[in-house]
């Protein structure tokens, strides 16, 4: 092959390479824009109607309505200690009796439950020595029969992720 034909061929591939590079850059930029839009959605915002996540939420809502309130009642132990939370006598008004033990009894000043779009929730406030307004915000996880959520310790000014497992009767 002549040198001229080789130069033409190499020139043609040199022109194609930058075009491919711009195409790849364009696709990457589009992916980044989509990721930013999705990630910037406010917490708790519903996914777009018709998306797979929206239909999943609809199924979870139906399942939450079917969770009997009695699933909250019982004794629950935190997975990383001897902390025990006990729920009794849940009322339709949203009140629930609660006891908290570490291992001695700690005064519970307020205990409530609520049913929200996607789950059954419990809130517990403690008011005792070393517990000046400590709170638990928990969600019942039906598939695992567990409580999961946050514990706020005001003396430390910190919030911890916590899990409780049901204790046998």
Phi and psi in radians as a Rosetta constraint file:
Dihedral C 1 N 2 CA 2 C 2 CIRCULARHARMONIC -1.289 0.35
Dihedral N 2 CA 2 C 2 N 3 CIRCULARHARMONIC 2.783 0.35
Dihedral C 2 N 3 CA 3 C 3 CIRCULARHARMONIC -1.126 0.35
Dihedral N 3 CA 3 C 3 N 4 CIRCULARHARMONIC -0.559 0.35
Dihedral C 3 N 4 CA 4 C 4 CIRCULARHARMONIC -1.163 0.35
Dihedral N 4 CA 4 C 4 N 5 CIRCULARHARMONIC -0.771 0.35
Dihedral C 4 N 5 CA 5 C 5 CIRCULARHARMONIC -1.102 0.35
Dihedral N 5 CA 5 C 5 N 6 CIRCULARHARMONIC -0.686 0.35
Dihedral C 5 N 6 CA 6 C 6 CIRCULARHARMONIC -1.113 0.35
Dihedral N 6 CA 6 C 6 N 7 CIRCULARHARMONIC -0.702 0.35
Dihedral C 6 N 7 CA 7 C 7 CIRCULARHARMONIC -1.128 0.35
Dihedral N 7 CA 7 C 7 N 8 CIRCULARHARMONIC -0.710 0.35
Dihedral C 7 N 8 CA 8 C 8 CIRCULARHARMONIC -1.115 0.35
Dihedral N 8 CA 8 C 8 N 9 CIRCULARHARMONIC -0.787 0.35
Dihedral C 8 N 9 CA 9 C 9 CIRCULARHARMONIC -1.088 0.35
Dihedral N 9 CA 9 C 9 N 10 CIRCULARHARMONIC -0.828 0.35
Dihedral C 9 N 10 CA 10 C 10 CIRCULARHARMONIC -1.161 0.35
Dihedral N 10 CA 10 C 10 N 11 CIRCULARHARMONIC -0.570 0.35
Dihedral C 10 N 11 CA 11 C 11 CIRCULARHARMONIC -1.165 0.35
Dihedral N 11 CA 11 C 11 N 12 CIRCULARHARMONIC -0.665 0.35
Dihedral C 11 N 12 CA 12 C 12 CIRCULARHARMONIC -1.151 0.35
Dihedral N 12 CA 12 C 12 N 13 CIRCULARHARMONIC -0.740 0.35
Dihedral C 12 N 13 CA 13 C 13 CIRCULARHARMONIC -1.238 0.35
Dihedral N 13 CA 13 C 13 N 14 CIRCULARHARMONIC -0.522 0.35
Dihedral C 13 N 14 CA 14 C 14 CIRCULARHARMONIC -1.176 0.35
Dihedral N 14 CA 14 C 14 N 15 CIRCULARHARMONIC -0.559 0.35
Dihedral C 14 N 15 CA 15 C 15 CIRCULARHARMONIC -1.279 0.35
Dihedral N 15 CA 15 C 15 N 16 CIRCULARHARMONIC -0.696 0.35
Dihedral C 15 N 16 CA 16 C 16 CIRCULARHARMONIC -1.164 0.35
Dihedral N 16 CA 16 C 16 N 17 CIRCULARHARMONIC -0.631 0.35
Dihedral C 16 N 17 CA 17 C 17 CIRCULARHARMONIC -1.043 0.35
Dihedral N 17 CA 17 C 17 N 18 CIRCULARHARMONIC -0.859 0.35
Dihedral C 17 N 18 CA 18 C 18 CIRCULARHARMONIC -1.104 0.35
Dihedral N 18 CA 18 C 18 N 19 CIRCULARHARMONIC -0.595 0.35
Dihedral C 18 N 19 CA 19 C 19 CIRCULARHARMONIC -1.104 0.35
Dihedral N 19 CA 19 C 19 N 20 CIRCULARHARMONIC -0.768 0.35
Dihedral C 19 N 20 CA 20 C 20 CIRCULARHARMONIC -1.075 0.35
Dihedral N 20 CA 20 C 20 N 21 CIRCULARHARMONIC -0.734 0.35
Dihedral C 20 N 21 CA 21 C 21 CIRCULARHARMONIC -1.069 0.35
Dihedral N 21 CA 21 C 21 N 22 CIRCULARHARMONIC -0.760 0.35
Dihedral C 21 N 22 CA 22 C 22 CIRCULARHARMONIC -1.150 0.35
Dihedral N 22 CA 22 C 22 N 23 CIRCULARHARMONIC -0.645 0.35
Dihedral C 22 N 23 CA 23 C 23 CIRCULARHARMONIC -1.099 0.35
Dihedral N 23 CA 23 C 23 N 24 CIRCULARHARMONIC -0.790 0.35
Dihedral C 23 N 24 CA 24 C 24 CIRCULARHARMONIC -1.103 0.35
Dihedral N 24 CA 24 C 24 N 25 CIRCULARHARMONIC -0.764 0.35
Dihedral C 24 N 25 CA 25 C 25 CIRCULARHARMONIC -1.071 0.35
Dihedral N 25 CA 25 C 25 N 26 CIRCULARHARMONIC -0.723 0.35
Dihedral C 25 N 26 CA 26 C 26 CIRCULARHARMONIC -1.092 0.35
Dihedral N 26 CA 26 C 26 N 27 CIRCULARHARMONIC -0.754 0.35
Dihedral C 26 N 27 CA 27 C 27 CIRCULARHARMONIC -1.120 0.35
Dihedral N 27 CA 27 C 27 N 28 CIRCULARHARMONIC -0.768 0.35
Dihedral C 27 N 28 CA 28 C 28 CIRCULARHARMONIC -1.078 0.35
Dihedral N 28 CA 28 C 28 N 29 CIRCULARHARMONIC -0.730 0.35
Dihedral C 28 N 29 CA 29 C 29 CIRCULARHARMONIC -1.097 0.35
Dihedral N 29 CA 29 C 29 N 30 CIRCULARHARMONIC -0.714 0.35
Dihedral C 29 N 30 CA 30 C 30 CIRCULARHARMONIC -1.108 0.35
Dihedral N 30 CA 30 C 30 N 31 CIRCULARHARMONIC -0.717 0.35
Dihedral C 30 N 31 CA 31 C 31 CIRCULARHARMONIC -1.093 0.35
Dihedral N 31 CA 31 C 31 N 32 CIRCULARHARMONIC -0.743 0.35
Dihedral C 31 N 32 CA 32 C 32 CIRCULARHARMONIC -1.095 0.35
Dihedral N 32 CA 32 C 32 N 33 CIRCULARHARMONIC -0.771 0.35
Dihedral C 32 N 33 CA 33 C 33 CIRCULARHARMONIC -1.066 0.35
Dihedral N 33 CA 33 C 33 N 34 CIRCULARHARMONIC -0.797 0.35
Dihedral C 33 N 34 CA 34 C 34 CIRCULARHARMONIC -1.076 0.35
Dihedral N 34 CA 34 C 34 N 35 CIRCULARHARMONIC -0.763 0.35
Dihedral C 34 N 35 CA 35 C 35 CIRCULARHARMONIC -1.076 0.35
Dihedral N 35 CA 35 C 35 N 36 CIRCULARHARMONIC -0.729 0.35
Dihedral C 35 N 36 CA 36 C 36 CIRCULARHARMONIC -1.111 0.35
Dihedral N 36 CA 36 C 36 N 37 CIRCULARHARMONIC -0.769 0.35
Dihedral C 36 N 37 CA 37 C 37 CIRCULARHARMONIC -1.086 0.35
Dihedral N 37 CA 37 C 37 N 38 CIRCULARHARMONIC -0.782 0.35
Dihedral C 37 N 38 CA 38 C 38 CIRCULARHARMONIC -1.156 0.35
Dihedral N 38 CA 38 C 38 N 39 CIRCULARHARMONIC -0.780 0.35
Dihedral C 38 N 39 CA 39 C 39 CIRCULARHARMONIC -1.264 0.35
Dihedral N 39 CA 39 C 39 N 40 CIRCULARHARMONIC -0.421 0.35
Dihedral C 39 N 40 CA 40 C 40 CIRCULARHARMONIC -1.445 0.35
Dihedral N 40 CA 40 C 40 N 41 CIRCULARHARMONIC -0.043 0.35
Dihedral C 40 N 41 CA 41 C 41 CIRCULARHARMONIC -1.092 0.35
Dihedral N 41 CA 41 C 41 N 42 CIRCULARHARMONIC 2.304 0.35
Dihedral C 41 N 42 CA 42 C 42 CIRCULARHARMONIC -1.047 0.35
Dihedral N 42 CA 42 C 42 N 43 CIRCULARHARMONIC 2.590 0.35
Dihedral C 42 N 43 CA 43 C 43 CIRCULARHARMONIC -1.024 0.35
Dihedral N 43 CA 43 C 43 N 44 CIRCULARHARMONIC 2.410 0.35
Dihedral C 43 N 44 CA 44 C 44 CIRCULARHARMONIC 1.482 0.35
Dihedral N 44 CA 44 C 44 N 45 CIRCULARHARMONIC -0.123 0.35
Dihedral C 44 N 45 CA 45 C 45 CIRCULARHARMONIC -1.219 0.35
Dihedral N 45 CA 45 C 45 N 46 CIRCULARHARMONIC 2.514 0.35
Dihedral C 45 N 46 CA 46 C 46 CIRCULARHARMONIC -1.273 0.35
Dihedral N 46 CA 46 C 46 N 47 CIRCULARHARMONIC 2.504 0.35
Dihedral C 46 N 47 CA 47 C 47 CIRCULARHARMONIC -1.192 0.35
Dihedral N 47 CA 47 C 47 N 48 CIRCULARHARMONIC 2.813 0.35
Dihedral C 47 N 48 CA 48 C 48 CIRCULARHARMONIC -0.998 0.35
Dihedral N 48 CA 48 C 48 N 49 CIRCULARHARMONIC 2.465 0.35
Dihedral C 48 N 49 CA 49 C 49 CIRCULARHARMONIC -1.038 0.35
Dihedral N 49 CA 49 C 49 N 50 CIRCULARHARMONIC 2.374 0.35
Dihedral C 49 N 50 CA 50 C 50 CIRCULARHARMONIC 1.593 0.35
Dihedral N 50 CA 50 C 50 N 51 CIRCULARHARMONIC -0.201 0.35
Dihedral C 50 N 51 CA 51 C 51 CIRCULARHARMONIC -1.341 0.35
Dihedral N 51 CA 51 C 51 N 52 CIRCULARHARMONIC 2.753 0.35
Dihedral C 51 N 52 CA 52 C 52 CIRCULARHARMONIC -1.006 0.35
Dihedral N 52 CA 52 C 52 N 53 CIRCULARHARMONIC -0.641 0.35
Dihedral C 52 N 53 CA 53 C 53 CIRCULARHARMONIC -1.142 0.35
Dihedral N 53 CA 53 C 53 N 54 CIRCULARHARMONIC -0.621 0.35
Dihedral C 53 N 54 CA 54 C 54 CIRCULARHARMONIC -1.130 0.35
Dihedral N 54 CA 54 C 54 N 55 CIRCULARHARMONIC -0.747 0.35
Dihedral C 54 N 55 CA 55 C 55 CIRCULARHARMONIC -1.211 0.35
Dihedral N 55 CA 55 C 55 N 56 CIRCULARHARMONIC -0.555 0.35
Dihedral C 55 N 56 CA 56 C 56 CIRCULARHARMONIC -1.131 0.35
Dihedral N 56 CA 56 C 56 N 57 CIRCULARHARMONIC -0.762 0.35
Dihedral C 56 N 57 CA 57 C 57 CIRCULARHARMONIC -1.074 0.35
Dihedral N 57 CA 57 C 57 N 58 CIRCULARHARMONIC -0.660 0.35
Dihedral C 57 N 58 CA 58 C 58 CIRCULARHARMONIC -1.085 0.35
Dihedral N 58 CA 58 C 58 N 59 CIRCULARHARMONIC -0.710 0.35
Dihedral C 58 N 59 CA 59 C 59 CIRCULARHARMONIC -1.174 0.35
Dihedral N 59 CA 59 C 59 N 60 CIRCULARHARMONIC -0.678 0.35
Dihedral C 59 N 60 CA 60 C 60 CIRCULARHARMONIC -1.145 0.35
Dihedral N 60 CA 60 C 60 N 61 CIRCULARHARMONIC -0.716 0.35
Dihedral C 60 N 61 CA 61 C 61 CIRCULARHARMONIC -1.032 0.35
Dihedral N 61 CA 61 C 61 N 62 CIRCULARHARMONIC -0.800 0.35
Dihedral C 61 N 62 CA 62 C 62 CIRCULARHARMONIC -1.057 0.35
Dihedral N 62 CA 62 C 62 N 63 CIRCULARHARMONIC -0.711 0.35
Dihedral C 62 N 63 CA 63 C 63 CIRCULARHARMONIC -1.173 0.35
Dihedral N 63 CA 63 C 63 N 64 CIRCULARHARMONIC -0.668 0.35
Dihedral C 63 N 64 CA 64 C 64 CIRCULARHARMONIC -1.123 0.35
Dihedral N 64 CA 64 C 64 N 65 CIRCULARHARMONIC -0.646 0.35
Dihedral C 64 N 65 CA 65 C 65 CIRCULARHARMONIC -1.154 0.35
Dihedral N 65 CA 65 C 65 N 66 CIRCULARHARMONIC -0.417 0.35
Dihedral C 65 N 66 CA 66 C 66 CIRCULARHARMONIC -1.562 0.35
Dihedral N 66 CA 66 C 66 N 67 CIRCULARHARMONIC -0.199 0.35
Dihedral C 66 N 67 CA 67 C 67 CIRCULARHARMONIC -1.224 0.35
Dihedral N 67 CA 67 C 67 N 68 CIRCULARHARMONIC 2.063 0.35
Dihedral C 67 N 68 CA 68 C 68 CIRCULARHARMONIC -1.179 0.35
Dihedral N 68 CA 68 C 68 N 69 CIRCULARHARMONIC 2.453 0.35
Dihedral C 68 N 69 CA 69 C 69 CIRCULARHARMONIC -1.015 0.35
Dihedral N 69 CA 69 C 69 N 70 CIRCULARHARMONIC -0.514 0.35
Dihedral C 69 N 70 CA 70 C 70 CIRCULARHARMONIC -1.089 0.35
Dihedral N 70 CA 70 C 70 N 71 CIRCULARHARMONIC -0.276 0.35
Dihedral C 70 N 71 CA 71 C 71 CIRCULARHARMONIC -1.134 0.35
Dihedral N 71 CA 71 C 71 N 72 CIRCULARHARMONIC -0.404 0.35
Dihedral C 71 N 72 CA 72 C 72 CIRCULARHARMONIC -1.327 0.35
Dihedral N 72 CA 72 C 72 N 73 CIRCULARHARMONIC -0.528 0.35
Dihedral C 72 N 73 CA 73 C 73 CIRCULARHARMONIC -1.214 0.35
Dihedral N 73 CA 73 C 73 N 74 CIRCULARHARMONIC 2.569 0.35
Dihedral C 73 N 74 CA 74 C 74 CIRCULARHARMONIC 2.267 0.35
Dihedral N 74 CA 74 C 74 N 75 CIRCULARHARMONIC -3.041 0.35
Dihedral C 74 N 75 CA 75 C 75 CIRCULARHARMONIC -1.822 0.35
Dihedral N 75 CA 75 C 75 N 76 CIRCULARHARMONIC 2.312 0.35
Dihedral C 75 N 76 CA 76 C 76 CIRCULARHARMONIC -2.185 0.35
Dihedral N 76 CA 76 C 76 N 77 CIRCULARHARMONIC 2.355 0.35
Dihedral C 76 N 77 CA 77 C 77 CIRCULARHARMONIC -1.989 0.35
Dihedral N 77 CA 77 C 77 N 78 CIRCULARHARMONIC 2.342 0.35
Dihedral C 77 N 78 CA 78 C 78 CIRCULARHARMONIC -1.167 0.35
Dihedral N 78 CA 78 C 78 N 79 CIRCULARHARMONIC 2.469 0.35
Dihedral C 78 N 79 CA 79 C 79 CIRCULARHARMONIC -1.209 0.35
Dihedral N 79 CA 79 C 79 N 80 CIRCULARHARMONIC -0.384 0.35
Dihedral C 79 N 80 CA 80 C 80 CIRCULARHARMONIC -1.981 0.35
Dihedral N 80 CA 80 C 80 N 81 CIRCULARHARMONIC 0.596 0.35
Dihedral C 80 N 81 CA 81 C 81 CIRCULARHARMONIC 3.054 0.35
Dihedral N 81 CA 81 C 81 N 82 CIRCULARHARMONIC -2.967 0.35
Dihedral C 81 N 82 CA 82 C 82 CIRCULARHARMONIC -1.675 0.35
Dihedral N 82 CA 82 C 82 N 83 CIRCULARHARMONIC 0.290 0.35
Dihedral C 82 N 83 CA 83 C 83 CIRCULARHARMONIC -1.245 0.35
Dihedral N 83 CA 83 C 83 N 84 CIRCULARHARMONIC 2.219 0.35
Dihedral C 83 N 84 CA 84 C 84 CIRCULARHARMONIC -2.168 0.35
Dihedral N 84 CA 84 C 84 N 85 CIRCULARHARMONIC 2.315 0.35
Dihedral C 84 N 85 CA 85 C 85 CIRCULARHARMONIC -2.023 0.35
Dihedral N 85 CA 85 C 85 N 86 CIRCULARHARMONIC 2.284 0.35
Dihedral C 85 N 86 CA 86 C 86 CIRCULARHARMONIC -2.155 0.35
Dihedral N 86 CA 86 C 86 N 87 CIRCULARHARMONIC 2.240 0.35
Dihedral C 86 N 87 CA 87 C 87 CIRCULARHARMONIC -1.952 0.35
Dihedral N 87 CA 87 C 87 N 88 CIRCULARHARMONIC 2.355 0.35
Dihedral C 87 N 88 CA 88 C 88 CIRCULARHARMONIC -2.436 0.35
Dihedral N 88 CA 88 C 88 N 89 CIRCULARHARMONIC 2.717 0.35
Dihedral C 88 N 89 CA 89 C 89 CIRCULARHARMONIC 0.855 0.35
Dihedral N 89 CA 89 C 89 N 90 CIRCULARHARMONIC 1.126 0.35
Dihedral C 89 N 90 CA 90 C 90 CIRCULARHARMONIC -1.296 0.35
Dihedral N 90 CA 90 C 90 N 91 CIRCULARHARMONIC 2.246 0.35
Dihedral C 90 N 91 CA 91 C 91 CIRCULARHARMONIC -1.833 0.35
Dihedral N 91 CA 91 C 91 N 92 CIRCULARHARMONIC 2.681 0.35
Dihedral C 91 N 92 CA 92 C 92 CIRCULARHARMONIC -1.068 0.35
Dihedral N 92 CA 92 C 92 N 93 CIRCULARHARMONIC -0.392 0.35
Dihedral C 92 N 93 CA 93 C 93 CIRCULARHARMONIC -1.235 0.35
Dihedral N 93 CA 93 C 93 N 94 CIRCULARHARMONIC -0.228 0.35
Dihedral C 93 N 94 CA 94 C 94 CIRCULARHARMONIC 1.844 0.35
Dihedral N 94 CA 94 C 94 N 95 CIRCULARHARMONIC -0.094 0.35
Dihedral C 94 N 95 CA 95 C 95 CIRCULARHARMONIC -1.486 0.35
Dihedral N 95 CA 95 C 95 N 96 CIRCULARHARMONIC 2.612 0.35
Dihedral C 95 N 96 CA 96 C 96 CIRCULARHARMONIC -2.598 0.35
Dihedral N 96 CA 96 C 96 N 97 CIRCULARHARMONIC 2.417 0.35
Dihedral C 96 N 97 CA 97 C 97 CIRCULARHARMONIC -1.369 0.35
Dihedral N 97 CA 97 C 97 N 98 CIRCULARHARMONIC 2.434 0.35
Dihedral C 97 N 98 CA 98 C 98 CIRCULARHARMONIC -2.468 0.35
Dihedral N 98 CA 98 C 98 N 99 CIRCULARHARMONIC 2.578 0.35
Dihedral C 98 N 99 CA 99 C 99 CIRCULARHARMONIC -2.218 0.35
Dihedral N 99 CA 99 C 99 N 100 CIRCULARHARMONIC 2.610 0.35
Dihedral C 99 N 100 CA 100 C 100 CIRCULARHARMONIC -2.357 0.35
Dihedral N 100 CA 100 C 100 N 101 CIRCULARHARMONIC 2.359 0.35
Dihedral C 100 N 101 CA 101 C 101 CIRCULARHARMONIC -2.342 0.35
Dihedral N 101 CA 101 C 101 N 102 CIRCULARHARMONIC 2.371 0.35
Dihedral C 101 N 102 CA 102 C 102 CIRCULARHARMONIC -2.547 0.35
Dihedral N 102 CA 102 C 102 N 103 CIRCULARHARMONIC 1.162 0.35
Dihedral C 102 N 103 CA 103 C 103 CIRCULARHARMONIC -1.236 0.35
Dihedral N 103 CA 103 C 103 N 104 CIRCULARHARMONIC -0.268 0.35
Dihedral C 103 N 104 CA 104 C 104 CIRCULARHARMONIC -1.339 0.35
Dihedral N 104 CA 104 C 104 N 105 CIRCULARHARMONIC 2.818 0.35
Dihedral C 104 N 105 CA 105 C 105 CIRCULARHARMONIC -1.145 0.35
Dihedral N 105 CA 105 C 105 N 106 CIRCULARHARMONIC 2.332 0.35
Dihedral C 105 N 106 CA 106 C 106 CIRCULARHARMONIC -1.983 0.35
Dihedral N 106 CA 106 C 106 N 107 CIRCULARHARMONIC 2.366 0.35
Dihedral C 106 N 107 CA 107 C 107 CIRCULARHARMONIC -1.152 0.35
Dihedral N 107 CA 107 C 107 N 108 CIRCULARHARMONIC 2.214 0.35
Dihedral C 107 N 108 CA 108 C 108 CIRCULARHARMONIC -1.698 0.35
Dihedral N 108 CA 108 C 108 N 109 CIRCULARHARMONIC 2.020 0.35
Dihedral C 108 N 109 CA 109 C 109 CIRCULARHARMONIC -1.507 0.35
Dihedral N 109 CA 109 C 109 N 110 CIRCULARHARMONIC -0.435 0.35
Dihedral C 109 N 110 CA 110 C 110 CIRCULARHARMONIC -2.720 0.35
Dihedral N 110 CA 110 C 110 N 111 CIRCULARHARMONIC 2.412 0.35
Dihedral C 110 N 111 CA 111 C 111 CIRCULARHARMONIC -2.514 0.35
Dihedral N 111 CA 111 C 111 N 112 CIRCULARHARMONIC 2.273 0.35
Dihedral C 111 N 112 CA 112 C 112 CIRCULARHARMONIC -2.468 0.35
Dihedral N 112 CA 112 C 112 N 113 CIRCULARHARMONIC 2.772 0.35
Dihedral C 112 N 113 CA 113 C 113 CIRCULARHARMONIC -2.294 0.35
Dihedral N 113 CA 113 C 113 N 114 CIRCULARHARMONIC 2.779 0.35
Dihedral C 113 N 114 CA 114 C 114 CIRCULARHARMONIC -2.686 0.35
Dihedral N 114 CA 114 C 114 N 115 CIRCULARHARMONIC 2.683 0.35
Dihedral C 114 N 115 CA 115 C 115 CIRCULARHARMONIC -1.895 0.35
Dihedral N 115 CA 115 C 115 N 116 CIRCULARHARMONIC 2.149 0.35
Dihedral C 115 N 116 CA 116 C 116 CIRCULARHARMONIC -1.995 0.35
Dihedral N 116 CA 116 C 116 N 117 CIRCULARHARMONIC -3.114 0.35
Dihedral C 116 N 117 CA 117 C 117 CIRCULARHARMONIC -0.876 0.35
Dihedral N 117 CA 117 C 117 N 118 CIRCULARHARMONIC -0.656 0.35
Dihedral C 117 N 118 CA 118 C 118 CIRCULARHARMONIC -2.078 0.35
Dihedral N 118 CA 118 C 118 N 119 CIRCULARHARMONIC 0.048 0.35
Dihedral C 118 N 119 CA 119 C 119 CIRCULARHARMONIC -3.031 0.35
Dihedral N 119 CA 119 C 119 N 120 CIRCULARHARMONIC -3.133 0.35
Dihedral C 119 N 120 CA 120 C 120 CIRCULARHARMONIC -1.859 0.35
Dihedral N 120 CA 120 C 120 N 121 CIRCULARHARMONIC 2.220 0.35
Dihedral C 120 N 121 CA 121 C 121 CIRCULARHARMONIC -2.111 0.35
Dihedral N 121 CA 121 C 121 N 122 CIRCULARHARMONIC 2.664 0.35
Dihedral C 121 N 122 CA 122 C 122 CIRCULARHARMONIC -2.299 0.35
Dihedral N 122 CA 122 C 122 N 123 CIRCULARHARMONIC 2.537 0.35
Dihedral C 122 N 123 CA 123 C 123 CIRCULARHARMONIC -2.250 0.35
Dihedral N 123 CA 123 C 123 N 124 CIRCULARHARMONIC 2.300 0.35
Dihedral C 123 N 124 CA 124 C 124 CIRCULARHARMONIC -2.315 0.35
Dihedral N 124 CA 124 C 124 N 125 CIRCULARHARMONIC 2.288 0.35
Dihedral C 124 N 125 CA 125 C 125 CIRCULARHARMONIC -2.031 0.35
Dihedral N 125 CA 125 C 125 N 126 CIRCULARHARMONIC 2.302 0.35
Dihedral C 125 N 126 CA 126 C 126 CIRCULARHARMONIC -1.869 0.35
Dihedral N 126 CA 126 C 126 N 127 CIRCULARHARMONIC 2.413 0.35
Dihedral C 126 N 127 CA 127 C 127 CIRCULARHARMONIC -2.380 0.35
Dihedral N 127 CA 127 C 127 N 128 CIRCULARHARMONIC 1.678 0.35
Dihedral C 127 N 128 CA 128 C 128 CIRCULARHARMONIC -2.773 0.35
Dihedral N 128 CA 128 C 128 N 129 CIRCULARHARMONIC 3.099 0.35
Dihedral C 128 N 129 CA 129 C 129 CIRCULARHARMONIC -1.014 0.35
Dihedral N 129 CA 129 C 129 N 130 CIRCULARHARMONIC 2.270 0.35
Dihedral C 129 N 130 CA 130 C 130 CIRCULARHARMONIC 1.217 0.35
Dihedral N 130 CA 130 C 130 N 131 CIRCULARHARMONIC 0.079 0.35
Dihedral C 130 N 131 CA 131 C 131 CIRCULARHARMONIC -2.341 0.35
Dihedral N 131 CA 131 C 131 N 132 CIRCULARHARMONIC 1.008 0.35
Dihedral C 131 N 132 CA 132 C 132 CIRCULARHARMONIC -1.394 0.35
Dihedral N 132 CA 132 C 132 N 133 CIRCULARHARMONIC 1.248 0.35
Dihedral C 132 N 133 CA 133 C 133 CIRCULARHARMONIC 1.662 0.35
Dihedral N 133 CA 133 C 133 N 134 CIRCULARHARMONIC 0.409 0.35
Dihedral C 133 N 134 CA 134 C 134 CIRCULARHARMONIC -1.149 0.35
Dihedral N 134 CA 134 C 134 N 135 CIRCULARHARMONIC 2.510 0.35
Dihedral C 134 N 135 CA 135 C 135 CIRCULARHARMONIC -2.327 0.35
Dihedral N 135 CA 135 C 135 N 136 CIRCULARHARMONIC 2.614 0.35
Dihedral C 135 N 136 CA 136 C 136 CIRCULARHARMONIC -2.014 0.35
Dihedral N 136 CA 136 C 136 N 137 CIRCULARHARMONIC 2.307 0.35
Dihedral C 136 N 137 CA 137 C 137 CIRCULARHARMONIC -2.091 0.35
Dihedral N 137 CA 137 C 137 N 138 CIRCULARHARMONIC 1.916 0.35
Dihedral C 137 N 138 CA 138 C 138 CIRCULARHARMONIC -2.159 0.35
Dihedral N 138 CA 138 C 138 N 139 CIRCULARHARMONIC 2.645 0.35
Dihedral C 138 N 139 CA 139 C 139 CIRCULARHARMONIC -2.151 0.35
Dihedral N 139 CA 139 C 139 N 140 CIRCULARHARMONIC 2.356 0.35
Dihedral C 139 N 140 CA 140 C 140 CIRCULARHARMONIC -1.401 0.35
Dihedral N 140 CA 140 C 140 N 141 CIRCULARHARMONIC 2.242 0.35
Dihedral C 140 N 141 CA 141 C 141 CIRCULARHARMONIC -1.836 0.35
Dihedral N 141 CA 141 C 141 N 142 CIRCULARHARMONIC 1.767 0.35
Dihedral C 141 N 142 CA 142 C 142 CIRCULARHARMONIC -1.102 0.35
Dihedral N 142 CA 142 C 142 N 143 CIRCULARHARMONIC -0.719 0.35
Dihedral C 142 N 143 CA 143 C 143 CIRCULARHARMONIC -1.099 0.35
Dihedral N 143 CA 143 C 143 N 144 CIRCULARHARMONIC -0.563 0.35
Dihedral C 143 N 144 CA 144 C 144 CIRCULARHARMONIC -1.779 0.35
Dihedral N 144 CA 144 C 144 N 145 CIRCULARHARMONIC -0.144 0.35
Dihedral C 144 N 145 CA 145 C 145 CIRCULARHARMONIC 0.893 0.35
Dihedral N 145 CA 145 C 145 N 146 CIRCULARHARMONIC 0.956 0.35
Dihedral C 145 N 146 CA 146 C 146 CIRCULARHARMONIC -2.340 0.35
Dihedral N 146 CA 146 C 146 N 147 CIRCULARHARMONIC 2.875 0.35
Dihedral C 146 N 147 CA 147 C 147 CIRCULARHARMONIC -1.953 0.35
Dihedral N 147 CA 147 C 147 N 148 CIRCULARHARMONIC 2.377 0.35
Dihedral C 147 N 148 CA 148 C 148 CIRCULARHARMONIC -2.386 0.35
Dihedral N 148 CA 148 C 148 N 149 CIRCULARHARMONIC 2.560 0.35
Dihedral C 148 N 149 CA 149 C 149 CIRCULARHARMONIC 2.942 0.35
Dihedral N 149 CA 149 C 149 N 150 CIRCULARHARMONIC -2.485 0.35
Dihedral C 149 N 150 CA 150 C 150 CIRCULARHARMONIC -2.197 0.35
Dihedral N 150 CA 150 C 150 N 151 CIRCULARHARMONIC 2.519 0.35
Dihedral C 150 N 151 CA 151 C 151 CIRCULARHARMONIC -2.075 0.35
Dihedral N 151 CA 151 C 151 N 152 CIRCULARHARMONIC 2.158 0.35
Dihedral C 151 N 152 CA 152 C 152 CIRCULARHARMONIC -1.800 0.35
Dihedral N 152 CA 152 C 152 N 153 CIRCULARHARMONIC 2.127 0.35
Dihedral C 152 N 153 CA 153 C 153 CIRCULARHARMONIC -1.881 0.35
Dihedral N 153 CA 153 C 153 N 154 CIRCULARHARMONIC 1.787 0.35
Dihedral C 153 N 154 CA 154 C 154 CIRCULARHARMONIC -1.159 0.35
Dihedral N 154 CA 154 C 154 N 155 CIRCULARHARMONIC -0.505 0.35
Dihedral C 154 N 155 CA 155 C 155 CIRCULARHARMONIC -1.085 0.35
Dihedral N 155 CA 155 C 155 N 156 CIRCULARHARMONIC -0.590 0.35
Dihedral C 155 N 156 CA 156 C 156 CIRCULARHARMONIC -1.664 0.35
Dihedral N 156 CA 156 C 156 N 157 CIRCULARHARMONIC -0.289 0.35
Dihedral C 156 N 157 CA 157 C 157 CIRCULARHARMONIC 1.167 0.35
Dihedral N 157 CA 157 C 157 N 158 CIRCULARHARMONIC 0.543 0.35
Dihedral C 157 N 158 CA 158 C 158 CIRCULARHARMONIC -2.198 0.35
Dihedral N 158 CA 158 C 158 N 159 CIRCULARHARMONIC 2.675 0.35
Dihedral C 158 N 159 CA 159 C 159 CIRCULARHARMONIC -2.011 0.35
Dihedral N 159 CA 159 C 159 N 160 CIRCULARHARMONIC 2.355 0.35
Dihedral C 159 N 160 CA 160 C 160 CIRCULARHARMONIC -2.097 0.35
Dihedral N 160 CA 160 C 160 N 161 CIRCULARHARMONIC 2.505 0.35
Dihedral C 160 N 161 CA 161 C 161 CIRCULARHARMONIC -1.375 0.35
Dihedral N 161 CA 161 C 161 N 162 CIRCULARHARMONIC 2.290 0.35
Dihedral C 161 N 162 CA 162 C 162 CIRCULARHARMONIC -2.332 0.35
Dihedral N 162 CA 162 C 162 N 163 CIRCULARHARMONIC 2.744 0.35
Dihedral C 162 N 163 CA 163 C 163 CIRCULARHARMONIC -2.379 0.35
Dihedral N 163 CA 163 C 163 N 164 CIRCULARHARMONIC 2.473 0.35
Dihedral C 163 N 164 CA 164 C 164 CIRCULARHARMONIC -2.156 0.35
Dihedral N 164 CA 164 C 164 N 165 CIRCULARHARMONIC 2.453 0.35
Dihedral C 164 N 165 CA 165 C 165 CIRCULARHARMONIC -1.978 0.35
Dihedral N 165 CA 165 C 165 N 166 CIRCULARHARMONIC 2.589 0.35
Dihedral C 165 N 166 CA 166 C 166 CIRCULARHARMONIC -1.245 0.35
Dihedral N 166 CA 166 C 166 N 167 CIRCULARHARMONIC 2.345 0.35
Dihedral C 166 N 167 CA 167 C 167 CIRCULARHARMONIC -1.542 0.35
Dihedral N 167 CA 167 C 167 N 168 CIRCULARHARMONIC 2.543 0.35
Dihedral C 167 N 168 CA 168 C 168 CIRCULARHARMONIC -1.109 0.35
Dihedral N 168 CA 168 C 168 N 169 CIRCULARHARMONIC 2.638 0.35
